[in-house]
């Protein structure tokens, strides 16, 4: 019995990861897609998510985005409705068959006390590809700017990497996500 007690006292305390739920309703994902002649932007809603913490440090995370919530914020009327319909179509996100997108952290490394270098597997349109970004932790929230190459997820519409002679109709392959997570 003394040996067991001594062993328990000399083994360092194990740290266990704890999931911190994200408040999806108060979180925000702002997207920007650019083309030769300008850009469009809007929002999309987080369905669920959590950050994994151990000893006050970020060690993991996972998120689900509701693709049915894509909205365009820089247009109005028919232009807005047409672009939202096109983004939901198979030319872009194929929302009828892929109602959710997902991110699962695969690597987290502290850059400093508040900033982490994160690599995660993004699943969009049923295709999973890695992407890296920085995530900054704050009081009750986290913030990240993520750049995703849409062509990796078979979203090729208007890409001059796949189609010739697009001229000023070309849409850039990268789109940007400005993410604020509220805990």
Helices and strands as residue ranges (DSSP letters): H 2-10, E 18-21, E 28-35, E 38-54, E 57-72, H 77-88, E 100-110, E 115-124, E 127-138, E 141-149, G 150-153, G 167-169, E 171-182
